[in-house]
Amino acid sequence: MGIAHTFKDAENIFLLKEKNSKIPFDIMHLTYLEYDKNNMHYLTAKLKQSLSANKYLSDFYEVLNTHGIIQYVHDNQDEFVEILKEVLGKEIAFATNLLNYTNENNDEKLAEAFVCRLDLQIKKCINTYDSSLIVGIMDFYGEILLACSKYNFMQEFLSFFLTDYFISTTLTDTDIIVYKTNMALKFANAGKQLNIVMPWMVSYFKRSRSATVDLNRYKIESFLLTTQSKKINSDICNALTDIDAHVREHIADIIGEKKLEEATQSLHVQLLAEQNYYAASSMIEALGKIGNSESLKYIDTWFTKHEEELISTKHFFIFKHIRVAVAKLDAVYSKNFEEKYKNYFNQLLW
């Protein structure tokens, strides 16, 4: 009996007892289906009824596993599932169909009304349960929103989630940014609502500096570095013109690591206009990593324009970045550059 209840569909395992028979005292608290051996048709009907009633729960458990939601709660799995059942009430089947992408009626108004009701329940959970359960609850909510990404109302919900959703909650700022980052990455990985999540991820670089330890920034950087999406790569290129220099610097570093050839022209244009030396140094190194020989003239033009000020303000670190970049583009130019500015290299703190 103990082994049977460890099965995936344990809710469809029934204990039977013959009418008027005694039950061992240590399992008297369990629920049984009673039968009369002279009326087995009744037992058959009762089993069919119970199986039918439990089917929606079996499907629900299955979809939680399929979406990897169960893995977030580990030891609290039973409590977590009970919370979701309480949150969803009679709408478990609707939620299951959404997560299975089998919402037969495809009614946007029904989906929006469901998400509105769920949203209120999720906020109550945030202010009620501990963090180990909230992680799973937020992931479930994220999967529901993602399943609704084809609907027009989702833009408003997602934008609100990434801005003011948590204002009335008791979560810390640290927890809030984790949930926002996870939500943005969930949609980005699925290639959904990129017009909302990509600007949010790019703007994250404004609040997080490279010199600080920030796991959320690392997750965003990792995604941007590994994605093969043409749309996202195009958005990365466009971010080179962001008004914030920290963003331009981060984006140039990502482009360089990816050796994103389609960004070459954007790097050329932005470098010529770039006034921030840290952003410029990242762009120069990115051009070196991409390895297009045409980039040399843009690097040379930018350096010639800023050479006098770089020397007078002792921004000698730029010389190092140029040396690294041009070494990959033109051996002769690299040798001449190294010889001409060797005195400045000696002043660098390595």
C-alpha positions in Angstrom: 0.0 0.0 0.0 2.8 2.4 0.8 4.5 1.7 -2.5 1.2 2.2 -4.4 0.8 5.7 -3.0 4.2 6.8 -4.4 2.9 6.3 -7.9 2.4 9.3 -10.1 -1.3 8.8 -10.2 -1.7 8.0 -6.6 -5.0 9.8 -6.4 -6.4 7.1 -8.6 -5.4 4.3 -6.3 -8.4 3.3 -4.2 -8.6 1.2 -1.0 -11.5 -1.3 -1.0 -13.1 -3.0 2.0 -15.8 -5.6 2.1 -19.0 -4.5 3.7 -19.0 -5.1 7.5 -15.3 -6.1 7.5 -12.9 -4.7 10.1 -10.1 -2.3 9.2 -6.6 -2.5 10.9 -6.4 0.2 13.5 -3.3 1.8 12.0 -5.0 2.7 8.7 -8.5 3.4 9.9 -8.0 7.1 9.1 -7.8 6.4 5.4 -10.7 6.6 3.0 -12.2 3.4 1.5 -14.7 2.3 -1.1 -17.0 -0.3 0.5 -18.4 -3.1 -1.6 -20.8 -6.0 -1.3 -19.6 -9.1 -3.0 -23.1 -9.8 -3.9 -23.4 -6.5 -5.8 -20.1 -5.9 -7.7 -21.9 -3.8 -10.3 -22.3 -1.1 -7.7 -18.5 -1.2 -7.0 -17.8 -0.9 -10.7 -20.0 2.1 -11.0 -18.4 3.7 -7.9 -14.9 3.2 -9.2 -15.8 4.7 -12.6 -17.4 7.7 -10.8 -14.3 8.2 -8.7 -11.9 7.8 -11.6 -13.9 10.4 -13.6 -13.9 12.8 -10.6 -10.1 12.4 -10.2 -9.1 12.7 -13.8 -8.8 16.4 -13.8 -6.4 16.2 -10.8 -4.3 13.6 -12.6 -4.1 15.9 -15.6 -3.2 18.8 -13.4 -0.3 16.9 -11.7 0.9 15.8 -15.0 1.0 19.3 -16.5 2.9 20.6 -13.4 5.5 18.0 -14.0 5.7 18.7 -17.7 6.3 22.4 -17.1 8.9 21.7 -14.4 6.9 23.5 -11.8 7.1 20.7 -9.2 10.9 20.8 -9.1 10.8 24.2 -7.5 9.3 23.1 -4.3 11.1 19.8 -3.5 10.1 18.7 0.1 7.0 21.0 0.1 5.5 19.4 -2.9 2.3 18.1 -1.3 1.7 21.4 0.5 2.5 23.4 -2.7 0.0 21.4 -4.8 -2.7 21.8 -2.1 -2.1 25.5 -2.2 -2.5 25.6 -6.0 -5.7 23.5 -5.7 -7.1 26.0 -3.2 -6.1 28.9 -5.4 -7.7 27.5 -8.5 -10.8 26.0 -7.0 -13.1 24.8 -9.7 -10.9 26.2 -12.4 -8.2 23.5 -12.2 -9.4 22.0 -15.5 -9.3 25.5 -17.2 -5.7 26.1 -15.9 -4.7 22.6 -17.1 -6.0 23.2 -20.6 -4.2 26.5 -20.7 -0.9 24.9 -19.7 -1.4 22.1 -22.2 -2.2 24.7 -24.9 -5.5 22.8 -25.4 -8.0 25.6 -24.5 -10.6 24.4 -26.9 -12.9 27.4 -27.0 -9.9 29.8 -27.4 -11.9 32.5 -25.8 -9.8 35.5 -24.9 -12.3 37.0 -22.6 -12.6 33.8 -20.6 -8.8 33.6 -20.4 -8.5 37.2 -19.3 -11.2 36.8 -16.6 -9.4 33.7 -15.3 -6.0 35.5 -15.2 -7.6 38.4 -13.3 -9.0 36.1 -10.7 -5.8 34.2 -10.5 -3.8 37.4 -10.1 -5.7 38.3 -7.0 -5.1 34.9 -5.5 -1.4 35.0 -6.3 -1.0 38.3 -4.5 -2.7 36.8 -1.4 -0.2 33.9 -1.5 2.8 36.2 -1.8 1.8 37.8 1.5 0.9 34.5 3.2 3.4 31.8 2.5 7.2 31.5 2.9 9.7 32.0 0.1 10.2 28.3 -0.6 6.6 28.0 -1.7 6.3 31.5 -3.3 9.1 30.5 -5.8 6.9 27.6 -7.1 3.7 29.7 -7.0 5.4 32.5 -9.1 6.7 30.0 -11.6 3.2 28.5 -12.0 1.8 32.1 -12.5 4.6 32.7 -15.1 3.6 29.6 -17.0 0.0 30.6 -17.0 0.9 34.1 -18.4 3.2 32.5 -21.0 0.3 30.2 -22.1 -1.8 33.3 -22.6 0.9 35.2 -24.6 -1.1 34.9 -27.8 -3.8 37.1 -26.3 -3.8 40.9 -26.6 -4.5 41.5 -22.9 -1.2 39.8 -21.9 0.9 42.8 -22.9 -0.8 44.9 -20.2 -0.4 42.1 -17.6 3.3 41.5 -18.4 4.2 45.1 -18.4 2.5 45.6 -15.1 4.3 42.6 -13.6 7.7 44.0 -14.7 6.8 47.4 -13.1 4.4 47.9 -10.3 2.9 44.5 -9.6 4.7 44.0 -6.3 4.0 47.4 -4.7 1.4 46.1 -2.3 3.3 43.0 -1.3 5.6 42.3 1.6 8.5 41.0 -0.5 11.9 42.5 -0.3 13.4 44.4 -3.2 15.9 41.6 -3.7 13.1 39.0 -4.1 11.1 41.2 -6.3 13.9 41.7 -8.8 14.5 37.9 -8.9 10.9 37.2 -9.8 10.8 39.9 -12.4 14.1 38.6 -14.0 12.7 35.1 -14.0 9.5 36.2 -15.7 11.3 38.2 -18.4 13.6 35.3 -19.1 10.7 32.9 -19.3 9.1 34.9 -22.0 12.4 35.6 -23.8 13.4 32.0 -23.9 10.0 31.2 -25.5 10.4 34.1 -28.0 7.2 35.7 -26.7 6.4 39.4 -26.0 9.9 40.4 -26.9 8.8 44.0 -27.4 8.2 44.1 -23.6 10.8 41.8 -22.1 13.8 42.8 -24.2 13.7 46.5 -23.3 13.3 45.5 -19.7 16.4 43.2 -19.8 18.5 45.8 -21.6 17.5 48.5 -19.1 18.6 46.2 -16.3 22.1 47.1 -17.2 21.4 50.6 -16.1 21.0 49.5 -12.5 23.7 46.9 -12.3 27.4 47.7 -12.7 29.9 45.2 -14.1 32.1 45.4 -11.0 29.3 44.2 -8.7 28.1 40.6 -8.1 24.6 40.4 -9.4 23.2 36.9 -10.2 20.2 38.4 -12.0 22.5 40.3 -14.4 24.5 37.1 -14.9 21.3 35.3 -15.9 20.4 38.0 -18.4 23.9 38.1 -19.8 24.0 34.3 -20.1 20.7 34.3 -22.1 21.8 37.1 -24.4 25.1 35.4 -25.0 23.7 32.0 -25.9 20.4 32.8 -27.7 20.3 32.1 -31.4 17.2 34.2 -32.0 17.6 36.5 -34.9 15.0 38.9 -33.5 16.8 39.1 -30.1 20.2 39.5 -31.8 18.7 42.4 -33.8 17.5 43.9 -30.5 21.0 43.6 -29.1 22.4 45.5 -32.0 19.8 48.2 -31.6 20.6 48.6 -28.0 24.1 50.0 -28.9 22.4 53.3 -29.4 20.8 53.4 -25.9 21.1 56.7 -24.1 22.8 55.1 -21.1 26.5 54.5 -21.5 26.5 51.6 -19.1 24.0 49.8 -21.4 26.1 50.5 -24.4 29.2 49.2 -22.7 27.4 46.0 -21.6 25.9 45.4 -25.0 29.2 45.9 -26.8 30.8 43.3 -24.4 28.0 40.8 -25.2 28.4 41.5 -29.0 32.1 40.9 -28.7 31.8 37.7 -26.8 29.2 36.4 -29.3 31.3 37.7 -32.3 28.0 38.9 -33.7 29.0 39.8 -37.2 25.6 41.4 -38.0 26.5 44.1 -35.4 29.5 45.3 -37.2 27.9 48.1 -39.1 26.1 49.3 -35.9 29.4 49.2 -34.0 31.1 51.3 -36.7 28.4 54.0 -36.6 28.1 54.1 -32.9 31.8 54.1 -32.3 32.3 57.2 -34.4 29.7 59.0 -32.3 30.8 57.6 -28.9 32.0 60.0 -26.3 32.1 57.7 -23.3 35.5 56.1 -23.1 34.4 52.9 -21.3 31.7 52.2 -23.9 34.1 53.0 -26.7 36.7 50.6 -25.4 34.1 47.8 -25.3 33.1 48.6 -28.8 36.7 48.6 -30.0 37.4 45.2 -28.4 34.1 43.9 -29.9 35.2 44.9 -33.4 38.5 43.2 -32.8 36.8 39.9 -31.8 34.5 40.0 -34.8 37.6 40.4 -37.0 36.3 42.4 -39.9 39.4 44.2 -41.4 37.2 47.2 -42.4 36.8 48.0 -38.7 40.4 49.2 -38.5 39.7 52.5 -40.2 36.8 53.2 -37.8 39.0 52.5 -34.8 41.7 54.6 -36.2 39.3 57.5 -36.9 37.9 57.4 -33.4 41.3 57.2 -31.8 42.7 60.0 -33.9 39.8 62.2 -32.9 40.3 61.5 -29.2 44.0 60.9 -29.0 45.0 64.3 -27.5 42.3 64.3 -24.8 43.1 60.6 -23.9 46.7 61.5 -23.3 45.9 64.7 -21.4 43.4 63.0 -19.1 45.6 59.9 -18.8 42.9 57.5 -20.0 45.6 55.1 -21.0 43.5 52.0 -20.5 42.0 52.8 -23.9 45.4 52.2 -25.5 45.3 48.6 -24.1 41.9 47.9 -25.6 43.0 49.3 -29.0 46.2 47.3 -28.9 44.2 44.1 -28.3 41.7 44.8 -31.0 44.1 45.9 -33.8 46.3 42.9 -33.2 43.5 40.8 -34.6 42.9 43.1 -37.5 46.2 44.2 -39.0 49.7 43.0 -37.9 51.5 46.0 -39.4 49.2 48.6 -37.8 49.4 46.7 -34.5 53.2 46.8 -34.5 53.4 50.5 -35.4 50.8 51.3 -32.7 52.7 49.3 -30.1 55.9 51.1 -30.9 54.5 54.6 -31.1 52.6 54.4 -27.8 54.8 52.1 -25.7 55.5 54.8 -23.2 51.8 55.0 -22.3 51.5 51.3 -22.0 54.3 51.4 -19.4 52.1 53.7 -17.3 49.2 51.3 -17.1 48.5 49.5 -13.9 48.1 45.9 -14.8 
